[in-house]
């Protein structure tokens, strides 16, 4: 089974690692599209063009499943991709709002790119999951994915974004690049749970592979 994966660089490797753990025998191609990083600060039109190029490269390689290891590309593009490429199965990565709700936390901070924070899809995920006694704070983090991608200026960026953000008992890492700096983010919120959607994505990929095999 050929599985294609892409992200705007190395962030999606945090998802890829989880997928490999549950499906070690599949064949993989990973596109680290760092030339186009950051996805989170592009217009819909620009992003769609970039994302389609990656999808077509993976399809030409023979992928049957494409994992969008990027919250931005998922929240902004997945519906169109499913319409435009009916021969492919897409699995996306989305901010783990459901997981955060399950922790029972009362004050939940969602960190993501501007593109994800502004997406309609995040709005509807929140509407579907949010409980009355839970408060969500959405924090757009321009420049943070780039800093992680370049491995430069991460500490300064975190200080700028997170200083003064208080009373948080759960943090959702809504960008796959942020999972790579989970420990650094955790230092700002001692005692808070830090969650991402990476294990959930791996679980869904495994289920899909099993289903496709059954029907072959
Ligand atoms: N890693 C991506 C995400 O999960 C995109 C980061 C970016 O390129 O802005 O949103």
Boltz pocket constraint, residues with backbone or C-beta under 6 A from the ligand:
constraints:
  - pocket:
      binder: B
      contacts: [[A, 7], [A, 8], [A, 11], [A, 12], [A, 36], [A, 37], [A, 38], [A, 39], [A, 40], [A, 41], [A, 69], [A, 70], [A, 71], [A, 72], [A, 73], [A, 113], [A, 116], [A, 145], [A, 146], [A, 174], [A, 175], [A, 176], [A, 177]]
      max_distance: 6.0
